[in-house]
Amino acid sequence: MLSLLERNLKSVQGRIQRACERVDRDPAGVTLVAVSKYVGVDLIRGLYDLGVRDFGESRPQSIWEKSPQMPADIRWHLIGHWQTNKVRRTIPMIQLAHSLDRRDLATVVSDEAVRVGRTIPVLVEVKLVDDDAKHGFAPSEAAEFFQQREQWPGLDVRGLMCMASLHDDPAACRPTFAHLRQLRDELIHAGVPTANVGWLSMGMSQDFEVAIEEGATHVRVGSSLFEGLIGDD
Ligand SMILES: *Cc1c(COP(=O)(O)O)cnc(C)c1O
């Protein structure tokens, strides 16, 4: 008998698979980032034992706390707002920062990366919805950032990230995801190498299938994986 966690994981993986089939994409091109911000290390370990290696946290402090307790081959993704005073301690622990949302942060991350002799993979967060609670570059600022990216030699820029608005109807998020993909295509057209802008982190529990149909390479899924296992379900 499958555990609830395993059933949830298989269900999410099946939904990813079917979304890929609908638009003729290879599921290997979509990374499921398990957003573990709601849970403790036991459930993270449960998913790890089921084969999941990519985990996302929205707070740097949660990565500081959880990663030392977890196997070293986990790839930690920072998906939330990153304060500049939390850069130094976080850099050695993460595989990818999805939420590079402003130039001063880019400078602090790049300087620290150079100092330790590394480059840090990052996605540029773009604010596509009118919501004061959301962070990110305006699309035109993001384009400018990409053109000037050599000013930040410690950054290994890989792509773009966005958050859609919360809607009851996931289809309502489609224009936002299509917008991020268009921005990527425009940047490629303007000469930015695909290696620097190819990845698109978009889609959460409510809307990841639509995001995949629109080209997401990374989906950030939390609640759907932990349904029935966390407090307020
Ligand atoms: C919490 C969070 C998610 C996951 O949201 P769910 O709806 O629980 O899947 C994805 N991205 C970001 C940036 C988040 O903070």
The ligand as an ORCA input file, in Angstrom:
! r2SCAN-3c Opt
* xyz 0 1
  C       5.000     28.595     -1.313
  C       5.520     28.877     -2.660
  C       5.278     27.992     -3.715
  C       4.456     26.717     -3.572
  O       3.111     27.026     -3.460
  P       2.005     25.875     -3.374
  O       0.768     26.582     -3.776
  O       1.983     25.422     -1.974
  O       2.371     24.818     -4.322
  C       5.833     28.289     -4.944
  N       6.579     29.396     -5.135
  C       6.822     30.274     -4.150
  C       7.664     31.472     -4.446
  C       6.300     30.050     -2.885
  O       6.552     30.930     -1.903
*
